[in-house]
Amino acid sequence: MHSRSRYARSATVAVCALLASVAAAGGAVAAPSDGGSTRLTVTVEDAPVNGTWDVTCPSRRKSDGRGNAFCDRLEGLAAQGIDPFAPVPADALCSAEYDGPATATVAGRWKGRRVDARFDRTNGCETARWEQLRPLLPPAH
């Protein structure tokens, strides 16, 4: 029974991720192509990995060594026209699935644009938004 519940949860998160990506792509402003710098400060609380760290791209150096993977992830999302820091649209249909108390903030500049985003796992859409930014945001369990 536990594996069935895990499968249903995985399917729900996958559907929400797809919906959130489609909604974000439809309303997202494409990242500027001017090659602007990316300098972000990430703070994570109430997760298995907590703390604050800095990310700088394109130098791809980060204080804890995960900078390359995160910079690559951001570039991939930008290439798809997805703004990973956009909030979930107010009219999005999200599962009422609480996935824990983990929270994160990301502040700074992405591609030269100001970022001040908050992440949590309070419903399926927010959880999908968090997962979209892995490996920058750590697993919440």
Disulfide bonds with the S-S distance in Angstrom:
Cys57-Cys71 1.87
Cys94-Cys125 2.12
